[in-house]
Amino acid sequence: MELYALTVHQARVLLARGDISATELVRAVLERIESVEPRVRAYLTIVAERAREQARAADAQWMEHRRIGTPAPALLGIPMAIKDEICTRGVRTTAASKILNNFVPPYDATVMEKLNAAGAILIGKTNQDEFAMGSSTENSRFFITHNPWDLTRVPGGSSGGSAAAVAADEALFALGTDTGGSVRQPAAFTNTVGLRPTYGRVSRYGVIAFASSLDQVGPMTKDVRDAALVLSIIAGHDAREATSVNLPVPDYAGALGEASLRGVRVGVPREYFGAGLQAEVAQAVRAAIRILESLGATIHEVTLPHTDYALPTYYLIAPAEASANLARYDGVKYGYRLEESQEMWEVMRATRGEGFGAEVKRRIMLGTYALSAGYYDAYYVKAQKVRTLIKQDFDRAFEHVDVIVGPTSPCVAFKIGERVNDPLQMYLADVFTLAQALAGLPAISIPCGFVEGLPVGLQIAARAFDETTMLRVAYAYEQATEWHLCKPVL
């Protein structure tokens, strides 16, 4: 196996034994990037020299740990990619927006501090939909990322750059952000693993905000064990972040357990297999459910009656929060500034008009309208009430089952340009991932098959803060199949 194709846990074993060096591993990944990046275009910024320096320092640390027999940090020497929504000290962070084109953060996000402490090596910042608003990574203000499985198709979004980097072996793992499915849906499109933690499990400090009551950082990896390992590192309470929950973080990787699912109750919502679901995707997901049953799980039909309301609810709440969060980008405090006039309001209007892309402007207008006088109660307040009903649907279902499974996306990756001018069709790509985000629940997408050469994702959701059960089910399925081992040819 080529070094760049290793999983995190495989690379760690080799590094610990001294069979490979971090320098060799980073060199292999950078050479891989040089080879495939012109076609995939996963990265907005690559920090090659910094990565080489970190690799040399990691090798020195590994030598010392082997000499004195002490355990090394969990990710020492492992090359990673970070979505450009996450602040990285001294490395340009743009959220794929022109309005932050030259922004270099003076601090690291909490998740970056944790990864740095674990010894991971930053390779670069990945492309995304602008301010995480999109389902295809076509809304980046810089360029479009291509799906490694078919370069004419999207990698999903908004974390499409991170998904493409992992799928194309341009990083051993990556971080993305998931507001309404932006880690899970691109994972499904690229045959990778994408995990959205429970809201509050991972700190949002230093993550450029889209919708604050929905945003969560999650790992994007080559297999479930890697997802569990990375989650163990980035999870935990952060006093600097008001929504961070102070609960112990389990050893997720250590709790993956055996392949048997005896005693596990799996819920299958009838609402997830109706109109709009591609028939071949449904077949692949049904086949995956049968494998879960063969592993000892019991299958139960459940109902989530407010599922159809998740899409309109999300597209009222998320744009409303985005309207408030993006008000800070005004050309006055920091970031891009268009000097068309000396008059303050004109500078602000011109800066925002030029700095934001079409999708961001659309969502700002939707959100501002929903929050405006006379419409706040009719739209935003009502959406929050429906959000409660959606959470209650899950609460009732979890009285009878341990996890809920279904398709991650209603379709496989679509062609570049196919939906970019049809916002409603683009929004429907996230129809199965929105409800879990609104309810604040953990969910993971894992590979479960192919349709005409394109990957299909199986989504597994669990009770709040029960990532352990969710990962156990995902790992058992992964061990019984080989879909995750399939690689694109580039």
C-alpha positions in Angstrom: 0.0 0.0 0.0 1.2 3.5 -0.8 1.8 5.6 2.2 -0.7 8.2 1.2 -3.4 5.5 1.2 -3.0 4.5 4.8 -5.6 5.1 7.4 -4.8 7.0 10.5 -4.6 3.9 12.7 -2.5 2.0 10.2 0.0 4.9 9.9 0.2 5.2 13.7 1.3 1.6 14.0 4.0 2.0 11.4 5.2 5.2 12.9 5.3 3.7 16.4 7.4 0.8 15.2 9.7 3.1 13.3 8.8 1.3 10.0 8.1 4.7 8.4 8.9 8.3 9.4 6.5 11.3 9.5 8.8 13.0 7.0 8.2 10.1 4.5 4.5 10.1 5.2 4.1 13.9 4.6 6.3 13.7 1.5 4.1 10.9 0.1 0.9 13.0 0.7 2.4 16.1 -0.8 3.5 14.2 -3.9 0.0 12.7 -4.1 -1.4 16.2 -3.9 0.9 17.4 -6.7 -0.3 14.5 -8.8 -4.0 14.7 -8.5 -4.9 18.2 -7.2 -5.0 19.8 -10.6 -8.0 17.5 -11.4 -9.6 17.3 -8.0 -9.0 20.9 -6.7 -9.7 20.0 -3.0 -7.4 22.6 -1.4 -7.7 26.4 -1.2 -4.4 26.7 0.6 -1.5 24.3 1.0 1.2 24.8 3.6 3.8 22.4 2.3 6.9 23.8 4.0 5.2 24.2 7.4 4.1 20.5 7.1 7.6 19.4 6.3 8.9 21.2 9.4 6.2 19.7 11.6 7.1 16.3 10.2 10.8 16.7 11.1 9.8 17.7 14.6 7.4 14.8 14.9 10.2 12.4 13.9 12.3 13.7 16.7 9.5 13.2 19.2 8.9 9.7 17.9 12.5 8.9 18.4 12.4 10.2 22.0 9.2 8.3 22.8 10.7 5.0 21.5 13.9 5.6 23.4 12.3 6.1 26.8 9.2 3.9 26.1 6.5 6.4 26.7 3.3 6.6 24.7 3.3 9.3 22.0 0.4 11.7 21.3 -2.4 10.0 19.4 -1.9 11.7 16.0 1.8 12.4 16.1 3.0 12.8 12.5 -0.4 12.2 10.8 -1.1 14.6 7.9 -4.6 16.2 7.9 -6.7 18.7 6.0 -8.9 21.3 7.6 -12.0 22.9 6.1 -11.5 26.6 5.5 -14.3 27.4 7.9 -12.0 26.6 10.9 -9.5 29.2 12.1 -5.9 28.3 11.9 -3.3 30.6 13.4 -1.0 32.1 10.8 -2.7 30.3 7.9 -5.2 32.1 5.6 -8.8 31.2 6.5 -11.4 32.5 4.0 -14.6 30.4 4.4 -14.3 30.3 0.6 -15.6 33.9 0.5 -14.1 37.0 -1.2 -15.0 39.0 1.8 -12.4 37.1 3.9 -9.9 36.7 1.0 -6.9 37.8 2.9 -7.9 37.0 6.5 -5.1 35.3 8.6 -6.4 34.4 12.1 -4.2 35.3 15.1 -5.5 32.2 16.9 -6.5 28.6 16.5 -9.9 27.2 16.8 -10.3 24.9 19.8 -10.4 21.8 17.5 -7.1 22.9 16.0 -5.6 23.4 19.4 -6.6 19.8 20.3 -5.3 18.4 17.0 -2.0 20.3 17.4 -1.6 18.9 20.9 -2.2 15.4 19.5 0.6 15.9 17.1 -1.3 16.1 13.8 0.3 17.9 10.8 -1.7 20.4 8.9 -1.3 20.0 5.1 -3.7 22.7 4.0 -7.2 24.3 4.1 -9.9 22.7 1.9 -12.4 24.3 -0.4 -16.1 24.6 0.5 -19.3 26.4 -0.3 -19.0 30.0 0.8 -19.7 30.3 4.5 -20.7 26.6 4.4 -23.9 27.6 2.5 -24.5 24.9 -0.2 -24.6 21.2 -1.0 -22.1 20.9 -3.8 -19.0 23.1 -3.2 -20.0 25.0 -6.4 -20.7 28.1 -4.3 -17.0 28.6 -3.5 -15.9 32.1 -4.6 -12.6 30.6 -5.9 -13.2 27.4 -7.9 -15.3 24.2 -8.0 -14.0 21.0 -6.4 -14.5 17.8 -8.4 -15.6 14.4 -7.1 -12.6 11.9 -7.3 -15.1 9.2 -8.4 -16.2 11.2 -11.4 -14.6 14.5 -12.2 -17.7 15.7 -13.9 -19.7 15.5 -10.7 -19.8 17.4 -7.4 -18.2 16.1 -4.2 -21.2 17.3 -2.2 -21.1 20.2 0.2 -20.4 22.3 2.0 -17.4 20.2 3.2 -16.8 18.9 -0.4 -13.1 19.9 -0.3 -12.4 17.9 2.8 -14.4 14.9 1.5 -12.6 15.0 -1.9 -9.2 15.3 -0.2 -9.8 12.2 1.9 -11.3 10.2 -0.9 -8.4 11.1 -3.2 -5.8 10.2 -0.6 -4.6 13.9 -0.4 -4.9 13.7 3.5 -5.2 10.8 6.0 -8.2 12.6 7.5 -9.9 15.9 7.5 -12.3 18.1 9.5 -15.5 19.5 8.1 -18.5 21.4 9.5 -22.0 20.1 9.5 -24.9 22.6 9.7 -27.6 20.6 7.9 -25.6 17.7 6.5 -22.4 19.2 5.2 -20.2 16.5 6.6 -22.5 13.5 6.0 -23.7 14.3 2.5 -20.3 14.8 0.9 -19.1 11.7 2.7 -21.9 9.7 1.0 -20.9 11.2 -2.4 -17.2 10.3 -2.0 -17.3 6.9 -0.3 -15.8 8.2 2.9 -16.9 8.3 6.5 -18.5 11.6 7.8 -19.5 12.1 11.4 -21.7 14.8 12.9 -21.3 14.8 16.7 -24.1 15.7 19.1 -24.6 19.5 19.3 -22.4 20.7 22.1 -20.0 17.7 22.0 -17.3 19.6 20.0 -16.5 23.2 20.6 -17.4 25.8 18.0 -14.9 28.3 19.3 -12.9 29.6 16.3 -15.3 28.2 13.7 -16.6 30.9 11.4 -20.4 30.9 12.1 -23.1 30.1 9.6 -26.0 29.1 11.9 -25.0 29.0 15.5 -27.6 26.6 16.8 -26.8 24.1 14.1 -23.1 24.2 13.3 -20.9 21.3 14.4 -17.4 20.3 13.6 -16.9 16.6 12.6 -14.3 14.2 11.3 -14.1 13.0 7.7 -12.1 9.8 7.5 -11.3 6.6 5.5 -12.9 4.3 8.0 -15.0 4.2 11.2 -12.1 3.5 13.5 -10.4 6.7 12.4 -13.6 8.7 12.9 -13.8 7.4 16.4 -10.2 8.2 17.1 -10.4 11.8 15.8 -13.7 12.4 17.6 -12.1 11.3 20.9 -9.5 14.0 20.4 -11.6 17.0 19.2 -14.6 16.4 21.6 -14.8 17.9 25.1 -15.9 20.9 27.1 -14.6 24.3 26.2 -15.2 27.2 28.7 -14.8 29.7 25.9 -17.8 28.4 24.0 -21.3 28.9 25.5 -22.9 25.9 23.9 -20.1 23.4 24.8 -21.5 20.7 27.1 -19.4 19.6 30.1 -19.6 15.8 29.9 -16.9 13.2 30.0 -15.6 12.1 26.5 -15.6 8.3 26.1 -12.8 6.3 24.4 -14.8 5.9 21.2 -12.2 3.9 19.4 -11.7 1.6 22.4 -15.5 1.0 22.6 -16.0 -0.1 19.0 -16.3 -3.7 20.2 -17.0 -6.9 18.3 -18.8 -7.4 15.0 -21.9 -8.8 16.7 -24.9 -6.5 17.0 -26.9 -8.9 19.1 -29.4 -6.9 21.3 -29.1 -3.7 19.2 -32.5 -2.4 18.0 -32.3 -0.6 14.6 -35.1 1.7 13.6 -36.0 2.3 9.9 -38.3 5.4 9.4 -41.0 4.8 6.8 -40.7 8.5 5.8 -37.2 7.9 4.5 -38.2 5.6 1.7 -40.9 7.6 -0.1 -41.0 9.8 -3.2 -37.8 11.5 -4.2 -35.5 8.7 -3.2 -33.5 7.2 -6.1 -34.6 3.6 -6.5 -31.1 2.2 -6.7 -30.1 4.1 -3.6 -33.0 2.7 -1.8 -32.0 -0.8 -2.8 -28.4 -0.3 -1.6 -29.6 1.0 1.8 -32.2 -1.9 2.2 -29.3 -4.3 1.5 -27.2 -2.7 4.2 -30.1 -3.0 6.7 -30.3 -6.7 5.9 -26.6 -7.0 6.8 -27.2 -5.3 10.1 -29.9 -7.8 10.8 -27.6 -10.7 9.8 -25.2 -9.3 12.5 -27.8 -9.8 15.2 -29.6 -6.5 15.2 -33.4 -6.4 15.3 -35.1 -4.2 12.7 -38.1 -2.1 13.7 -40.1 0.2 11.5 -40.5 3.6 13.2 -42.2 6.8 12.2 -40.9 10.4 12.2 -44.1 12.2 11.2 -42.7 15.7 10.9 -39.8 14.7 8.5 -41.4 16.6 5.6 -41.2 19.8 7.6 -37.5 19.6 8.3 -36.6 21.2 5.0 -38.7 24.4 5.3 -37.9 24.6 9.0 -34.2 24.5 8.4 -34.4 27.0 5.6 -36.1 29.5 8.0 -33.9 29.0 11.0 -30.5 28.7 9.3 -30.8 31.8 7.1 -32.2 33.8 10.0 -29.1 32.9 12.1 -26.9 33.5 9.1 -28.4 37.0 8.6 -27.4 37.9 12.1 -23.9 36.2 12.0 -22.9 37.7 8.7 -23.8 41.3 9.7 -20.3 41.7 11.0 -18.8 41.6 7.5 -19.4 45.2 6.7 -16.1 46.5 5.3 -15.5 48.6 8.4 -14.1 46.3 11.1 -11.9 43.8 9.1 -11.8 41.8 5.9 -12.5 42.9 2.4 -13.4 46.6 1.8 -14.5 48.1 -1.5 -13.5 51.8 -1.6 -16.1 53.1 -4.0 -17.2 55.9 -1.8 -16.2 57.8 1.4 -19.7 57.6 2.8 -19.9 54.8 5.4 -23.2 53.3 4.3 -22.2 53.2 0.7 -19.0 51.5 1.5 -20.9 48.8 3.5 -23.4 48.3 0.7 -20.7 48.0 -2.0 -18.5 45.8 0.1 -21.2 43.3 1.0 -22.6 43.4 -2.6 -19.2 42.5 -4.1 -17.8 40.4 -1.2 -20.7 37.9 -0.9 -21.7 35.4 -3.5 -25.3 34.8 -4.8 -26.2 31.9 -2.4 -25.0 33.8 0.6 -27.0 36.9 -0.5 -30.0 34.7 -1.0 -29.9 33.3 2.5 -29.2 36.7 4.1 -32.3 38.0 2.4 -34.4 35.0 3.4 -33.2 35.2 7.0 -33.7 39.0 7.2 -37.2 38.7 5.9 -38.1 35.9 8.4 -36.8 38.1 11.2 -38.5 41.3 10.1 -41.3 43.0 11.9 -44.7 41.4 11.1 -43.1 38.1 9.9 -41.0 37.0 12.9 -43.9 35.3 14.6 -45.4 33.9 11.4 -42.1 32.3 10.2 -39.2 32.2 12.6 -41.2 31.5 15.8 -43.3 28.9 14.0 -40.2 27.2 12.6 -38.7 26.9 16.1 -42.0 25.3 17.3 -41.8 22.7 14.5 -38.1 22.1 15.4 -39.4 21.0 18.8 -41.9 18.7 17.2 -39.1 17.2 15.1 -37.0 16.5 18.2 -40.0 15.0 19.9 -40.4 12.6 17.0 -36.8 11.3 17.6 -37.4 11.1 21.3 -40.4 8.9 20.9 -38.6 6.7 18.3 -35.6 6.2 20.6 -37.9 4.9 23.3 -38.1 1.7 21.2 -34.8 1.6 19.2 -31.1 2.3 19.8 -30.2 3.8 16.4 -32.1 5.0 13.4 -30.8 4.2 9.9 -31.6 5.3 6.4 -30.1 6.9 3.3 -27.7 9.8 3.7 -28.7 11.4 0.4 -31.7 10.7 -1.8 -29.4 10.4 -4.8 -25.8 9.8 -5.8 -23.5 12.7 -6.7 -25.0 14.9 -9.4 -23.3 16.6 -12.3 -21.5 19.9 -11.9 -23.9 22.6 -13.0 -26.9 20.4 -12.9 -28.6 22.0 -9.9 -26.7 25.2 -9.4 -29.4 27.4 -10.9 -32.2 25.5 -9.1 -31.9 26.3 -5.4 -34.9 24.1 -4.4 -33.4 21.0 -6.1 -30.0 21.8 -4.5 -31.6 22.1 -1.0 -33.4 18.7 -1.5 -29.9 17.0 -1.6 -29.9 17.4 2.2 -33.4 16.2 2.9 -32.3 13.2 5.0 -29.7 15.0 7.0 -31.6 18.1 8.2 -33.8 16.6 10.9 -30.9 15.2 12.9 -29.2 18.6 12.9 -32.4 20.4 14.0 -32.7 17.9 16.8 -29.0 18.2 17.8 -28.4 14.5 17.4 -25.2 12.6 16.4 -25.2 10.9 13.0 -22.7 9.2 10.7 -22.6 8.4 7.0 -20.7 5.3 6.0 -20.2 3.7 2.6 -22.8 1.0 1.7 -22.6 0.4 -2.0 -22.4 1.9 -5.5 -24.9 2.9 -8.2 -23.5 3.1 -11.7 -20.0 3.5 -10.2 -20.9 6.2 -7.8 -20.9 5.8 -4.0 -24.0 5.4 -1.7 -24.0 6.4 2.0 -25.8 4.7 4.9 -26.7 7.1 7.7 -26.9 6.0 11.3 -28.3 8.4 14.0 -28.4 7.9 17.7 -29.6 9.5 20.9 -27.9 12.7 22.0 -24.3 12.0 23.3 -24.6 8.3 22.4 -21.9 8.4 19.7 -20.6 5.2 21.3 -23.6 3.1 20.1 -23.7 4.8 16.8 -20.0 4.1 16.1 -20.4 0.5 17.3 -23.2 -0.2 14.7 -21.2 1.6 12.0 -18.1 -0.3 12.8 -19.8 -3.7 12.8 -21.4 -3.0 9.4 -18.0 -1.8 8.0 -16.2 -4.9 9.3 -18.8 -7.1 7.5 -18.4 -5.3 4.1 -15.7 -4.0 1.9 -17.3 -0.9 0.4 -15.0 1.4 2.4 -12.0 -0.2 0.8 -13.0 0.8 -2.7 -10.9 3.7 -4.1 -11.4 6.0 -7.1 -9.0 5.8 -10.0 -7.2 9.1 -10.7 
